[in-house]
Amino acid sequence: MTLRPEYSLGHSAYNGFLFGSLGQDAAGTEVTVLSALSRLGIDPWQEAARLAALPRDAAAEALAATILRLPDRTAPASEAATIAARLVALLPEGAVADIPQTQEARASLEAAIMSERTGRPKAKQGGPATATRAGFPKPKPGLASWLMWGALALAFYFLLVQLAPSRNLESEGREFQQNS
């Protein structure tokens, strides 16, 4: 199954580093640098770019400190520096070009940036101007919608009629006495 364009990763010079293993967590799940940084709420690609710009020793120290911040550490604290040095060696040296993106991914990113700046989503080109935050068009009220609301109103009316007190002026006891 292929990813939607806005989720496609493309090839990055940081992939070797980001998909490098930190070991397994307590549940036995393989933890990569990508998943570890995500667990800490750090953007993995920005952090990889930041570490790549640092000297190797400083990058290894920074990564070791990040590894020690993990709530469910994969290795003892004494091994954090060794793991960090191994992973930092996978980083490219110096500045790296941006991750290549497809045209759809670029358009999706631009729309997300515009919605953050303006506080409202940008309508897709050629799409309806009434888009909700999730990007889905608002449903138009049609026959099915009107029928549903009508049925709901009718059910509410019958409920009120059943719950209303009887307004019959003759008492029920008289009818019973006359029939006997």
Contacts in CASP RR format, 6 or more apart in sequence:
PFRMAT RR
TARGET T0000
AUTHOR 0000-0000-0000
METHOD contacts of the structure
MODEL  1
MTLRPEYSLGHSAYNGFLFGSLGQDAAGTEVTVLSALSRLGIDPWQEAAR
LAALPRDAAAEALAATILRLPDRTAPASEAATIAARLVALLPEGAVADIP
QTQEARASLEAAIMSERTGRPKAKQGGPATATRAGFPKPKPGLASWLMWG
ALALAFYFLLVQLAPSRNLESEGREFQQNS
2 8 0 8 1.000
3 9 0 8 1.000
5 102 0 8 1.000
5 103 0 8 1.000
5 104 0 8 1.000
5 105 0 8 1.000
5 108 0 8 1.000
6 104 0 8 1.000
6 105 0 8 1.000
6 108 0 8 1.000
6 109 0 8 1.000
7 105 0 8 1.000
8 101 0 8 1.000
8 102 0 8 1.000
8 105 0 8 1.000
9 15 0 8 1.000
9 99 0 8 1.000
10 99 0 8 1.000
10 100 0 8 1.000
10 101 0 8 1.000
11 99 0 8 1.000
11 100 0 8 1.000
12 18 0 8 1.000
12 45 0 8 1.000
12 96 0 8 1.000
12 99 0 8 1.000
13 92 0 8 1.000
13 96 0 8 1.000
13 97 0 8 1.000
14 44 0 8 1.000
14 45 0 8 1.000
14 48 0 8 1.000
14 49 0 8 1.000
14 52 0 8 1.000
14 91 0 8 1.000
14 92 0 8 1.000
14 96 0 8 1.000
14 99 0 8 1.000
16 90 0 8 1.000
17 33 0 8 1.000
17 48 0 8 1.000
17 51 0 8 1.000
17 52 0 8 1.000
17 87 0 8 1.000
17 88 0 8 1.000
17 90 0 8 1.000
17 91 0 8 1.000
18 32 0 8 1.000
18 33 0 8 1.000
18 34 0 8 1.000
18 37 0 8 1.000
18 44 0 8 1.000
18 45 0 8 1.000
18 48 0 8 1.000
19 32 0 8 1.000
19 33 0 8 1.000
19 34 0 8 1.000
20 32 0 8 1.000
20 33 0 8 1.000
20 87 0 8 1.000
20 90 0 8 1.000
21 30 0 8 1.000
21 31 0 8 1.000
21 32 0 8 1.000
22 31 0 8 1.000
22 32 0 8 1.000
22 33 0 8 1.000
22 36 0 8 1.000
22 67 0 8 1.000
22 70 0 8 1.000
22 74 0 8 1.000
22 75 0 8 1.000
22 83 0 8 1.000
22 87 0 8 1.000
23 30 0 8 1.000
23 31 0 8 1.000
23 74 0 8 1.000
23 75 0 8 1.000
24 30 0 8 1.000
24 31 0 8 1.000
24 74 0 8 1.000
25 31 0 8 1.000
25 72 0 8 1.000
25 74 0 8 1.000
26 72 0 8 1.000
27 72 0 8 1.000
31 70 0 8 1.000
31 74 0 8 1.000
33 44 0 8 1.000
33 48 0 8 1.000
33 63 0 8 1.000
33 87 0 8 1.000
34 44 0 8 1.000
36 66 0 8 1.000
36 67 0 8 1.000
36 70 0 8 1.000
37 43 0 8 1.000
37 44 0 8 1.000
37 47 0 8 1.000
37 66 0 8 1.000
38 44 0 8 1.000
39 70 0 8 1.000
39 71 0 8 1.000
40 66 0 8 1.000
40 69 0 8 1.000
40 70 0 8 1.000
42 66 0 8 1.000
45 99 0 8 1.000
47 66 0 8 1.000
48 91 0 8 1.000
49 96 0 8 1.000
51 59 0 8 1.000
51 62 0 8 1.000
51 63 0 8 1.000
51 88 0 8 1.000
51 91 0 8 1.000
52 59 0 8 1.000
52 91 0 8 1.000
52 92 0 8 1.000
52 93 0 8 1.000
52 94 0 8 1.000
52 95 0 8 1.000
52 96 0 8 1.000
53 94 0 8 1.000
53 95 0 8 1.000
54 62 0 8 1.000
56 88 0 8 1.000
56 89 0 8 1.000
59 88 0 8 1.000
59 91 0 8 1.000
60 81 0 8 1.000
60 84 0 8 1.000
60 85 0 8 1.000
60 88 0 8 1.000
61 81 0 8 1.000
61 84 0 8 1.000
63 84 0 8 1.000
63 87 0 8 1.000
63 88 0 8 1.000
64 80 0 8 1.000
64 81 0 8 1.000
64 83 0 8 1.000
64 84 0 8 1.000
67 73 0 8 1.000
67 75 0 8 1.000
67 80 0 8 1.000
67 83 0 8 1.000
67 84 0 8 1.000
68 77 0 8 1.000
68 80 0 8 1.000
75 83 0 8 1.000
101 109 0 8 1.000
111 121 0 8 1.000
111 122 0 8 1.000
111 124 0 8 1.000
114 122 0 8 1.000
115 121 0 8 1.000
115 122 0 8 1.000
121 131 0 8 1.000
121 132 0 8 1.000
121 133 0 8 1.000
121 135 0 8 1.000
123 129 0 8 1.000
123 131 0 8 1.000
124 131 0 8 1.000
124 135 0 8 1.000
127 137 0 8 1.000
128 137 0 8 1.000
128 138 0 8 1.000
130 137 0 8 1.000
130 138 0 8 1.000
131 137 0 8 1.000
131 138 0 8 1.000
132 138 0 8 1.000
139 145 0 8 1.000
END
